[in-house]
Amino acid sequence: MKRYRSLAALMALFGATTALAQDAVPFAPSGTWFFRTDARANGRPVCSEWWTFGPGDQMLVNSGEEKVNKRFRVEQDDTGLWLVTENLATNGLPDCMGQSSATVSPGENRIYLVPMNGGRVLTCPAPGRTPDGAPYVSGCYGAIMPADQVG
């Protein structure tokens, strides 16, 4: 429980300091990034993808054989940092999980981001709240890192 309190305090501090700098979002992706799930099968990530952040808030995700064109933005709120995407088009081929869809799902998708030292960024579900209201993060499922850091 002590660990969770420390994490909650850290996240509350992160939220407080980021609230002071609303104009400066601490994560402004550009270029190509590599996504990898933490879950593994046969010693390898269950899924890995290449995410290319381009001009005009355009994003291309290469996942298995699938290519998905998206629109993206980075938002910051009282809980922290979010990558918000909207699927625009897909080639309909199987993704990294073997799933395929001929059409895109309407609406926005939100990924909670936790920037780490060295440029790696954890991808997580929405944070929870402690009884006193402080946000806390659990269940992160993967990470993205700049392509030049992939080894």
Secondary structure by P-SEA (a helix, b strand, c coil): caaaaaaaaaaaaaaaaaaacccccccccccbbbbbbcccccccccbbbbbbbbcccbbbbbcccbbbbbbbbbbbccccccbbbbbcccccccccccccccccccbbbbbbbbbccccbbbbbccccccccbbbbbcccccccccccccc
